[in-house]
Amino acid sequence: MSQPASTPKTAITPPTHTAPPARFSHGVRKGNILQVAGQVGFLPAVEGRPPTPAGSGLRAQVIQTLSNVQSVLEAGGASWEDAVMVRVYLTDTAHFAEFNELYDEYFAALTEPPAARTTVYVGLPAGLLVEIDALAVLG
Protein backbone atom coordinates (compact mmCIF):
# COMPACT_ATOMS: atom_id res chain seq x y z
CA MET A 1 0.00 0.00 0.00
CA SER A 2 1.56 3.32 -1.03
CA GLN A 3 1.72 6.35 1.23
CA PRO A 4 0.02 9.57 0.06
CA ALA A 5 2.41 12.27 -1.10
CA SER A 6 3.41 14.66 1.67
CA THR A 7 2.27 18.25 1.35
CA PRO A 8 5.33 20.48 0.91
CA LYS A 9 6.22 23.06 3.55
CA THR A 10 6.97 26.54 2.19
CA ALA A 11 8.84 29.32 3.98
CA ILE A 12 7.20 32.74 3.68
CA THR A 13 9.23 35.96 3.73
CA PRO A 14 7.42 39.08 2.47
CA PRO A 15 9.48 41.74 0.65
CA THR A 16 8.99 44.08 3.63
CA HIS A 17 11.01 41.74 5.88
CA THR A 18 14.70 41.01 6.20
CA ALA A 19 15.99 37.48 6.63
CA PRO A 20 15.28 36.24 10.16
CA PRO A 21 18.15 36.71 12.63
CA ALA A 22 18.28 32.96 13.36
CA ARG A 23 17.24 29.71 11.68
CA PHE A 24 13.47 30.20 11.45
CA SER A 25 10.93 31.44 8.92
CA HIS A 26 8.71 34.52 9.19
CA GLY A 27 5.90 32.25 8.11
CA VAL A 28 5.42 28.64 7.08
CA ARG A 29 2.64 27.30 4.91
CA LYS A 30 1.82 23.61 4.67
CA GLY A 31 -1.33 22.77 2.78
CA ASN A 32 -4.06 25.10 3.99
CA ILE A 33 -2.30 25.97 7.27
CA LEU A 34 -0.19 29.13 7.61
CA GLN A 35 1.73 29.85 10.80
CA VAL A 36 3.09 33.37 11.16
CA ALA A 37 6.11 33.60 13.46
CA GLY A 38 6.18 36.23 16.17
CA GLN A 39 6.43 39.67 14.59
CA VAL A 40 7.53 42.86 16.29
CA GLY A 41 7.08 46.53 15.41
CA PHE A 42 10.05 46.95 13.09
CA LEU A 43 9.57 49.29 10.14
CA PRO A 44 9.70 47.68 6.68
CA ALA A 45 13.20 46.62 5.66
CA VAL A 46 15.44 49.15 3.96
CA GLU A 47 18.79 48.00 2.62
CA GLY A 48 21.63 49.29 4.77
CA ARG A 49 19.40 50.16 7.74
CA PRO A 50 19.31 47.88 10.76
CA PRO A 51 15.89 46.73 12.00
CA THR A 52 14.26 49.84 13.49
CA PRO A 53 11.21 49.98 15.79
CA ALA A 54 8.28 52.04 14.48
CA GLY A 55 8.51 54.20 17.61
CA SER A 56 8.98 54.03 21.33
CA GLY A 57 5.26 54.05 22.22
CA LEU A 58 2.78 51.21 22.32
CA ARG A 59 0.47 52.62 19.60
CA ALA A 60 3.18 52.86 16.93
CA GLN A 61 4.57 49.44 17.75
CA VAL A 62 1.18 47.68 17.86
CA ILE A 63 0.04 49.12 14.52
CA GLN A 64 3.37 48.23 12.87
CA THR A 65 3.41 44.76 14.43
CA LEU A 66 -0.11 44.01 13.15
CA SER A 67 0.93 45.32 9.74
CA ASN A 68 3.96 43.01 9.77
CA VAL A 69 1.77 40.00 10.65
CA GLN A 70 -0.59 41.00 7.84
CA SER A 71 2.35 41.15 5.39
CA VAL A 72 3.27 37.56 6.20
CA LEU A 73 -0.37 36.44 5.98
CA GLU A 74 -0.74 38.05 2.55
CA ALA A 75 2.59 36.67 1.28
CA GLY A 76 1.30 33.23 2.29
CA GLY A 77 -2.01 33.70 0.45
CA ALA A 78 -4.09 34.50 3.54
CA SER A 79 -5.72 37.45 5.25
CA TRP A 80 -6.90 38.35 8.74
CA GLU A 81 -10.24 36.72 7.84
CA ASP A 82 -8.36 33.39 7.67
CA ALA A 83 -6.74 33.82 11.09
CA VAL A 84 -8.09 31.44 13.71
CA MET A 85 -5.60 32.18 16.51
CA VAL A 86 -3.58 35.24 17.49
CA ARG A 87 -1.05 35.22 20.31
CA VAL A 88 0.04 38.52 21.82
CA TYR A 89 3.14 38.99 23.94
CA LEU A 90 3.29 42.22 25.95
CA THR A 91 6.20 43.39 28.08
CA ASP A 92 4.09 45.35 30.58
CA THR A 93 0.79 44.37 32.22
CA ALA A 94 -0.10 48.07 32.37
CA HIS A 95 -0.38 48.04 28.53
CA PHE A 96 -3.25 45.53 28.43
CA ALA A 97 -6.17 47.99 28.33
CA GLU A 98 -4.50 50.28 25.76
CA PHE A 99 -3.54 47.26 23.67
CA ASN A 100 -7.16 46.06 23.64
CA GLU A 101 -8.32 49.49 22.41
CA LEU A 102 -5.73 49.50 19.62
CA TYR A 103 -6.55 45.90 18.68
CA ASP A 104 -10.29 46.62 18.55
CA GLU A 105 -9.65 49.74 16.45
CA TYR A 106 -7.42 47.83 14.01
CA PHE A 107 -9.99 45.06 13.50
CA ALA A 108 -13.14 47.23 13.55
CA ALA A 109 -13.85 46.59 9.85
CA LEU A 110 -13.32 42.81 10.01
CA THR A 111 -16.51 41.11 8.85
CA GLU A 112 -15.65 37.55 9.94
CA PRO A 113 -15.79 36.50 13.59
CA PRO A 114 -12.54 37.53 15.28
CA ALA A 115 -9.75 35.02 15.80
CA ALA A 116 -9.25 33.46 19.20
CA ARG A 117 -6.58 35.33 21.16
CA THR A 118 -4.17 34.69 24.00
CA THR A 119 -2.17 37.44 25.69
CA VAL A 120 0.88 36.75 27.83
CA TYR A 121 3.57 38.89 29.43
CA VAL A 122 7.20 38.37 28.45
CA GLY A 123 10.60 39.96 28.21
CA LEU A 124 11.53 41.23 24.74
CA PRO A 125 14.72 42.88 23.47
CA ALA A 126 15.24 46.43 24.72
CA GLY A 127 12.83 48.94 23.20
CA LEU A 128 10.29 46.39 21.97
CA LEU A 129 6.90 46.39 23.71
CA VAL A 130 4.85 43.80 21.79
CA GLU A 131 5.19 40.68 19.68
CA ILE A 132 2.32 38.97 17.83
CA ASP A 133 2.01 35.67 15.97
CA ALA A 134 -0.95 34.15 14.13
CA LEU A 135 -2.28 30.88 12.79
CA ALA A 136 -4.42 30.94 9.66
CA VAL A 137 -6.41 28.22 7.92
CA LEU A 138 -7.11 28.84 4.24
CA GLY A 139 -10.12 27.73 2.24
C-alpha positions as CSV (number, residue, x, y, z in Angstrom):
1,M,0.0,0.0,0.0
2,S,1.6,3.3,-1.0
3,Q,1.7,6.3,1.2
4,P,0.0,9.6,0.1
5,A,2.4,12.3,-1.1
6,S,3.4,14.7,1.7
7,T,2.3,18.3,1.4
8,P,5.3,20.5,0.9
9,K,6.2,23.1,3.5
10,T,7.0,26.5,2.2
11,A,8.8,29.3,4.0
12,I,7.2,32.7,3.7
13,T,9.2,36.0,3.7
14,P,7.4,39.1,2.5
15,P,9.5,41.7,0.7
16,T,9.0,44.1,3.6
17,H,11.0,41.7,5.9
18,T,14.7,41.0,6.2
19,A,16.0,37.5,6.6
20,P,15.3,36.2,10.2
21,P,18.1,36.7,12.6
22,A,18.3,33.0,13.4
23,R,17.2,29.7,11.7
24,F,13.5,30.2,11.4
25,S,10.9,31.4,8.9
26,H,8.7,34.5,9.2
27,G,5.9,32.2,8.1
28,V,5.4,28.6,7.1
29,R,2.6,27.3,4.9
30,K,1.8,23.6,4.7
31,G,-1.3,22.8,2.8
32,N,-4.1,25.1,4.0
33,I,-2.3,26.0,7.3
34,L,-0.2,29.1,7.6
35,Q,1.7,29.8,10.8
36,V,3.1,33.4,11.2
37,A,6.1,33.6,13.5
38,G,6.2,36.2,16.2
39,Q,6.4,39.7,14.6
40,V,7.5,42.9,16.3
41,G,7.1,46.5,15.4
42,F,10.1,46.9,13.1
43,L,9.6,49.3,10.1
44,P,9.7,47.7,6.7
45,A,13.2,46.6,5.7
46,V,15.4,49.2,4.0
47,E,18.8,48.0,2.6
48,G,21.6,49.3,4.8
49,R,19.4,50.2,7.7
50,P,19.3,47.9,10.8
51,P,15.9,46.7,12.0
52,T,14.3,49.8,13.5
53,P,11.2,50.0,15.8
54,A,8.3,52.0,14.5
55,G,8.5,54.2,17.6
56,S,9.0,54.0,21.3
57,G,5.3,54.1,22.2
58,L,2.8,51.2,22.3
59,R,0.5,52.6,19.6
60,A,3.2,52.9,16.9
61,Q,4.6,49.4,17.7
62,V,1.2,47.7,17.9
63,I,0.0,49.1,14.5
64,Q,3.4,48.2,12.9
65,T,3.4,44.8,14.4
66,L,-0.1,44.0,13.2
67,S,0.9,45.3,9.7
68,N,4.0,43.0,9.8
69,V,1.8,40.0,10.6
70,Q,-0.6,41.0,7.8
71,S,2.3,41.2,5.4
72,V,3.3,37.6,6.2
73,L,-0.4,36.4,6.0
74,E,-0.7,38.1,2.6
75,A,2.6,36.7,1.3
76,G,1.3,33.2,2.3
77,G,-2.0,33.7,0.5
78,A,-4.1,34.5,3.5
79,S,-5.7,37.5,5.2
80,W,-6.9,38.3,8.7
81,E,-10.2,36.7,7.8
82,D,-8.4,33.4,7.7
83,A,-6.7,33.8,11.1
84,V,-8.1,31.4,13.7
85,M,-5.6,32.2,16.5
86,V,-3.6,35.2,17.5
87,R,-1.1,35.2,20.3
88,V,0.0,38.5,21.8
89,Y,3.1,39.0,23.9
90,L,3.3,42.2,25.9
91,T,6.2,43.4,28.1
92,D,4.1,45.3,30.6
93,T,0.8,44.4,32.2
94,A,-0.1,48.1,32.4
95,H,-0.4,48.0,28.5
96,F,-3.2,45.5,28.4
97,A,-6.2,48.0,28.3
98,E,-4.5,50.3,25.8
99,F,-3.5,47.3,23.7
100,N,-7.2,46.1,23.6
101,E,-8.3,49.5,22.4
102,L,-5.7,49.5,19.6
103,Y,-6.5,45.9,18.7
104,D,-10.3,46.6,18.5
105,E,-9.7,49.7,16.5
106,Y,-7.4,47.8,14.0
107,F,-10.0,45.1,13.5
108,A,-13.1,47.2,13.5
109,A,-13.8,46.6,9.8
110,L,-13.3,42.8,10.0
111,T,-16.5,41.1,8.8
112,E,-15.7,37.6,9.9
113,P,-15.8,36.5,13.6
114,P,-12.5,37.5,15.3
115,A,-9.8,35.0,15.8
116,A,-9.3,33.5,19.2
117,R,-6.6,35.3,21.2
118,T,-4.2,34.7,24.0
119,T,-2.2,37.4,25.7
120,V,0.9,36.7,27.8
121,Y,3.6,38.9,29.4
122,V,7.2,38.4,28.4
123,G,10.6,40.0,28.2
124,L,11.5,41.2,24.7
125,P,14.7,42.9,23.5
126,A,15.2,46.4,24.7
127,G,12.8,48.9,23.2
128,L,10.3,46.4,22.0
129,L,6.9,46.4,23.7
130,V,4.8,43.8,21.8
131,E,5.2,40.7,19.7
132,I,2.3,39.0,17.8
133,D,2.0,35.7,16.0
134,A,-0.9,34.2,14.1
135,L,-2.3,30.9,12.8
136,A,-4.4,30.9,9.7
137,V,-6.4,28.2,7.9
138,L,-7.1,28.8,4.2
139,G,-10.1,27.7,2.2
